[in-house]
Amino acid sequence: MSVPAASPAPPGQPRKAATAAWIGSALEYYDFFIYGSAAALIFPEVFFDESDPATATLLSLATFGVAYAARPVGALFLGHFGDRLGRKKIMVFTLILMGVSTFLIGCLPTRDQVGTLAPVLLVLCRVLQGISAAGEQASANSMTLEHAPPHRRGFFTSFTLSGTQGGQLLATLVFIPVAALPEEQLLSWGWRVPFWMSVAVAVVGFVIRRKLEETPAFERQAAAEGVAKLPLAVLLREHWADVLRVIAGALVASVSTIFTVWALSYATSDSVGMSRSAMLWVGALANLVALAAIPLWATLSDRIGRRPVYLIGAAGSAVTMFLYLWAISTGSYPLTLLLGIVAFGVVYSAANGVWPAFYGEMFSTRVRLSGMAIGTQIGFAVAGFAVTFAAQIAGPNGDDWSAVGLFTAALCVPPVIAALSARETAKVPTERLGVRSQREAAQPETVTA
């Protein structure tokens, strides 16, 4: 059976899908990243034993990683239904789940109020955040890729990651005035405000996403051949090597988690002594630069290919993140600001901006959401706990930045290997993505939707 040719998307629909993906991802990841700032700055004192600050910080950073551990489970569930029911339904569901779970974190009692029940409830809410995030990027990426013109898939899919960076920027900007509050107000009610704001986040996101149309590629696949009974079975039979590549590639997200959480904790520790507000501004400005850099890198990938741009980001991050952590160790704020912008805003954005197209183009329409969700979330799970490992590697005083820098560089090696072994897909027609032969295109394990 031949693969049906792709019909052009309705006028304006690619831009509408990309805009909805940007706004939805920004709102979704605002929720996700305010937790990272709180885990580094607030939660050790609110939810854990203050008598042992080092252990409290370690446990708080571990709760940040819990969401990443939950993400592979969410990917299995949401990926299955996303390839069976469509991209739109999953995009709406994930946004609502994230908004509710984030709001509940802002309502939790503290350790002083309910004892050990407080961190238990915190972990449960964080698990719900992880399940939501598991389906968010994969569904938004699939939506934009399948609506995009074939020669501009890199540019349009990059809006999902620009939205993610926008959400991180928004979360950082919200936390700057919160972190500047007097200590008593900060630890009593101030830290809760950013989490309560997720109600508005969920409402706005729902209004935007419920108006989206399902992608022509998914509807054409469902009408012509039906959807897969078990997308996971098809995925592992036909695309197992690509799933492994995506898992390895997703480890590059360790750069983001270590930059966002561990480096923030280290810079504001007693050993360095930078102010919370100053370091939050480093993250804010780096994310602002990333908002401009991501679509530029993605556009370049439409011209020269996904692999070279991705390799610049993955290999370059190994070097620039080491330099960024060194800059923090010197206590020089101008140097830290400069290298933070270069490392995270410019270099890391090369990999971050191109992976939505690079990973999504490895899979066919009937398993694209499952393949992206499962592959990325397993890799992201490791990236999430990279913060906890970094805290341990940094030693009892938490100041061995060079060991953390080498650890981060090592985590950039698998993404480089994955990219070198992958096919170049930038010029492949959309309907031929993930199809290796006529026989594989006609596999019988489908059922009419």
C-alpha positions in Angstrom: 0.0 0.0 0.0 1.4 3.4 -0.9 1.5 6.2 1.5 -1.1 8.9 0.5 0.3 12.2 -0.5 -0.1 15.0 2.0 -2.6 17.7 1.2 -1.8 21.3 2.0 -3.0 22.5 5.4 -5.8 25.0 5.3 -4.6 28.7 4.9 -3.4 30.0 8.2 -3.7 26.7 10.0 0.1 26.0 10.4 0.5 29.4 12.0 -2.5 28.9 14.2 -1.3 25.5 15.4 2.2 26.9 16.1 0.8 29.9 18.1 -1.5 27.6 20.1 1.5 25.3 20.8 3.6 28.3 21.9 1.0 29.7 24.2 -0.1 26.4 25.6 3.5 25.2 26.2 4.4 28.6 27.8 1.5 28.3 30.2 2.1 24.6 30.9 5.8 25.0 31.6 5.3 28.1 33.7 3.6 25.7 36.1 6.4 23.2 35.7 9.3 25.5 36.2 8.1 27.6 39.1 8.5 24.3 41.0 12.2 24.3 40.1 12.8 27.7 41.5 10.9 26.9 44.7 12.7 23.6 45.1 16.0 25.4 45.0 15.1 28.4 47.1 12.1 27.7 49.3 11.1 24.1 49.8 14.2 23.0 51.8 12.9 25.3 54.6 9.2 24.8 54.2 8.8 21.1 53.6 12.0 19.5 55.0 14.0 19.4 58.2 15.8 22.8 58.7 18.2 21.4 61.3 20.1 19.7 58.4 20.2 22.2 55.6 22.4 20.0 53.3 20.0 17.1 53.5 17.0 19.3 53.2 18.3 20.8 50.0 19.2 17.3 48.6 15.6 16.0 49.4 14.0 19.1 47.9 16.0 18.8 44.7 15.0 15.1 44.6 11.3 16.1 44.6 12.1 18.1 41.5 13.3 14.9 39.8 10.2 12.9 40.9 8.1 14.5 38.1 10.7 13.3 35.6 10.4 9.7 37.0 6.6 9.9 36.5 6.9 11.2 33.0 7.7 7.8 31.3 4.5 6.4 32.9 2.5 9.3 31.6 4.1 9.0 28.2 2.9 5.4 27.9 -0.6 6.3 28.8 -0.9 9.7 26.9 1.1 8.5 23.9 -1.3 5.5 23.4 -4.4 7.7 23.5 -2.8 10.5 21.5 -2.1 8.1 18.6 -5.6 6.6 18.9 -7.8 9.6 19.7 -5.8 12.5 18.2 -3.4 15.3 19.3 -6.0 17.9 20.3 -7.6 15.9 23.1 -4.3 15.2 24.8 -3.2 18.8 24.5 -6.3 20.0 26.4 -6.1 17.2 29.0 -2.5 17.9 29.9 -3.1 21.6 30.4 -6.0 21.1 32.8 -4.1 18.4 34.8 -1.0 20.7 35.1 -3.1 23.7 36.2 -4.9 21.7 38.9 -1.9 20.0 40.3 0.1 23.2 40.4 -2.7 25.1 42.2 -2.8 22.3 44.8 0.9 22.7 45.6 0.2 26.3 46.6 -2.4 25.1 49.0 -0.3 22.5 50.8 0.3 22.6 54.5 4.0 22.9 55.6 6.1 20.5 57.6 5.6 22.6 60.7 1.8 22.2 60.3 1.4 18.5 59.5 4.9 16.9 59.8 6.0 14.3 57.3 2.6 14.4 55.5 3.7 17.7 53.9 6.5 16.3 51.7 4.4 13.3 50.9 1.6 15.5 49.5 4.2 17.6 47.7 5.5 14.5 45.9 2.0 13.4 44.9 1.3 16.8 43.3 4.7 16.7 41.6 3.9 13.3 40.1 0.7 14.7 38.6 2.8 17.6 37.1 5.1 15.0 35.6 2.3 13.0 34.0 0.9 16.2 32.5 4.3 17.3 31.1 4.8 13.8 29.6 2.1 14.4 27.0 2.4 18.1 26.5 5.5 18.5 24.3 4.8 15.3 22.3 1.3 16.3 21.5 2.1 19.9 20.7 5.1 18.9 18.6 3.0 16.4 16.6 0.3 19.0 16.1 2.7 21.6 14.7 4.8 19.2 12.6 1.7 17.7 11.0 0.3 21.1 10.1 3.5 22.6 8.9 4.6 23.1 5.3 7.2 20.4 4.5 10.0 22.8 3.9 9.4 24.7 7.2 8.8 21.9 9.7 11.8 22.9 11.8 10.6 26.5 12.1 7.0 25.7 13.0 7.8 22.9 15.5 10.3 25.2 17.2 7.4 27.2 18.6 6.7 24.4 21.1 10.2 24.9 22.6 10.0 28.6 22.3 6.9 28.3 24.4 8.7 26.2 26.9 11.4 28.8 27.2 8.7 31.5 27.5 7.1 29.6 30.4 10.5 29.3 32.1 11.1 33.0 31.6 7.6 33.8 33.0 8.2 31.6 36.0 11.5 33.3 36.7 10.1 36.8 36.4 7.3 35.9 38.8 9.7 34.6 41.3 12.0 37.6 41.3 9.7 39.8 43.3 8.6 36.8 45.4 12.2 36.0 46.3 12.8 39.7 47.3 10.1 39.5 50.0 11.1 39.6 53.7 12.0 36.1 54.9 9.0 35.7 57.1 6.5 36.7 54.4 8.3 34.6 51.7 8.2 31.4 53.8 4.6 31.9 55.0 2.5 33.0 52.0 4.7 34.6 49.4 6.0 31.4 47.8 2.4 30.2 47.3 1.3 33.1 45.0 3.0 31.8 41.8 1.4 28.4 42.3 -2.1 29.9 42.8 -1.7 31.8 39.5 -1.9 28.5 37.7 -5.7 28.8 37.8 -5.5 31.6 35.3 -3.0 29.6 33.3 -5.3 26.7 33.0 -8.3 28.8 31.9 -6.4 30.7 29.2 -4.8 27.6 27.9 -8.1 25.7 27.7 -9.8 28.5 25.7 -6.9 28.5 23.2 -6.5 24.8 22.7 -10.1 23.7 22.5 -10.5 25.7 19.3 -7.7 23.8 17.5 -8.4 21.5 14.6 -7.1 18.0 14.5 -4.2 17.6 12.1 -4.8 16.6 8.4 -2.1 13.9 8.7 -3.8 12.2 11.6 -7.3 12.4 10.1 -6.0 11.1 6.8 -4.2 8.2 8.5 -7.3 7.3 10.5 -9.6 7.4 7.4 -7.3 5.6 5.0 -5.7 2.9 7.1 -7.2 3.3 10.6 -5.3 3.9 13.8 -3.1 1.3 15.5 -4.7 -1.0 18.0 -1.6 -0.9 20.1 0.7 2.0 19.0 3.3 0.8 21.4 3.6 -2.6 19.7 3.9 -1.0 16.3 6.4 1.5 17.7 8.7 -1.1 19.2 8.5 -3.3 16.1 9.2 -0.7 13.5 11.0 2.1 15.3 12.8 0.6 18.3 16.2 2.0 17.1 14.7 5.5 16.8 13.2 5.3 20.3 16.6 4.5 21.6 18.0 7.5 19.7 15.4 9.8 21.1 16.1 8.5 24.7 19.8 9.2 24.2 19.1 12.6 22.6 16.8 13.7 25.4 19.6 13.5 27.9 20.7 16.9 26.6 17.9 18.3 28.7 20.3 17.7 31.7 21.8 21.0 30.6 18.5 22.8 31.3 17.8 21.1 34.7 21.3 21.7 36.0 21.3 25.3 34.8 17.8 26.0 36.2 18.0 24.2 39.5 21.5 23.1 40.7 23.4 26.1 39.5 20.8 28.4 41.1 21.2 26.5 44.4 25.0 26.6 44.2 25.2 30.3 43.3 23.0 31.3 46.2 24.7 29.0 48.7 27.0 30.3 51.5 30.1 29.1 49.5 29.4 31.6 46.7 26.9 34.1 48.2 25.2 35.5 45.1 21.7 37.0 45.8 18.6 35.1 44.8 17.2 38.0 42.7 20.5 38.4 40.8 20.7 34.8 39.8 17.1 34.7 38.8 17.8 37.6 36.5 20.6 35.4 34.9 18.0 32.8 34.1 15.5 35.4 32.9 17.9 37.1 30.5 19.2 33.7 29.2 15.7 32.6 28.5 14.9 35.9 26.8 17.9 35.3 24.4 16.7 31.8 23.9 13.3 33.0 22.7 15.1 34.7 19.8 17.7 32.0 19.2 15.4 29.0 19.0 13.5 29.9 15.9 16.7 31.1 14.2 18.5 27.8 14.8 15.3 25.9 13.7 15.2 27.9 10.5 18.8 27.1 9.8 18.0 23.4 10.3 15.4 23.7 7.5 18.2 24.8 5.2 21.2 22.7 6.2 19.6 19.8 8.1 18.7 18.8 11.6 21.9 16.9 12.5 24.5 19.7 12.2 22.5 22.2 14.2 21.6 19.6 16.9 25.3 18.7 17.1 26.3 22.3 17.6 23.9 22.5 20.6 24.8 19.2 22.2 28.6 19.3 21.8 28.8 23.0 22.5 26.8 22.7 25.7 29.3 20.3 27.1 31.9 23.1 27.0 29.9 26.2 27.7 28.1 24.7 30.8 31.5 23.9 32.3 32.5 27.5 31.8 29.3 28.8 33.2 29.7 26.8 36.5 33.3 28.0 36.7 32.1 31.6 36.3 29.7 31.1 39.3 32.6 29.7 41.3 34.5 33.0 40.8 31.7 35.0 42.4 31.8 37.4 39.4 28.3 38.4 38.5 29.1 40.0 35.1 31.0 36.9 34.0 28.2 34.6 35.3 25.6 36.6 33.4 27.6 36.6 30.2 28.4 32.9 30.2 24.9 32.0 31.4 23.5 33.8 28.3 26.0 32.2 26.0 25.6 28.6 27.4 21.8 28.5 27.9 20.5 31.3 25.7 22.6 30.7 22.6 24.4 27.3 22.4 21.9 25.1 24.2 19.1 26.6 22.1 20.6 25.0 19.0 19.7 21.5 20.3 16.6 22.7 22.1 15.2 24.4 19.0 15.7 21.6 16.5 14.8 18.5 18.5 11.0 18.8 18.1 11.4 18.4 14.3 14.4 16.1 14.6 12.7 13.6 16.9 9.2 13.9 15.4 10.5 13.2 11.9 11.9 9.8 12.9 8.4 8.4 13.3 5.3 7.8 11.1 2.0 9.5 11.8 0.4 6.5 13.5 3.1 6.3 16.2 4.6 9.8 16.2 3.1 11.0 19.5 3.9 7.7 21.2 7.4 7.6 19.9 8.2 11.2 20.9 6.5 10.9 24.3 8.1 7.7 25.4 11.5 8.4 24.0 11.8 11.9 25.3 10.2 11.2 28.7 12.6 8.3 29.5 15.5 10.6 28.6 14.0 13.5 30.5 13.6 11.3 33.6 17.3 10.9 33.7 17.8 14.6 33.1 15.4 15.4 36.0 17.4 13.4 38.5 20.7 14.8 37.1 20.0 17.6 39.6 20.0 15.2 42.5 23.2 13.4 41.2 24.8 16.8 40.8 24.1 17.7 44.4 25.8 14.4 45.5 28.7 14.8 43.2 29.3 18.4 44.4 30.4 16.9 47.8 29.4 17.5 51.4 29.8 21.3 51.0 28.0 21.4 47.7 30.8 23.4 46.0 32.7 21.0 43.7 31.5 22.8 40.6 34.1 21.1 38.3 32.8 17.6 39.1 29.3 18.8 38.2 30.6 20.4 35.0 32.3 17.2 33.9 29.1 15.3 34.8 27.1 17.6 32.6 29.5 17.3 29.8 29.3 13.5 30.0 25.6 13.6 29.7 26.0 15.5 26.4 27.9 12.6 24.9 24.9 10.2 24.2 23.0 13.0 22.4 26.0 13.5 20.1 26.2 9.8 19.4 22.4 9.6 18.7 22.6 12.5 16.2 25.5 11.0 14.4 23.7 7.7 13.9 20.4 9.3 12.9 19.1 9.8 9.3 18.8 13.3 8.0 15.1 14.1 7.5 14.8 17.8 6.9 14.1 17.3 3.1 11.9 14.2 3.4 8.2 14.7 2.4 5.9 14.7 5.4 4.0 11.7 4.2 7.2 9.7 3.9 8.5 10.4 7.4 9.2 7.2 9.3 8.4 5.0 6.3 11.3 2.7 5.3 9.6 0.5 2.7 6.4 -0.2 1.0 6.0 -3.4 3.0 6.3 -1.5 6.3 3.9 1.2 5.1 1.3 -1.6 4.7 1.6 -3.3 8.0 -1.8 -4.9 8.9 -1.9 -4.1 12.6 -4.4 -1.3 12.3 -8.1 -1.0 12.9 -10.5 1.4 11.5 -11.1 4.3 13.9 
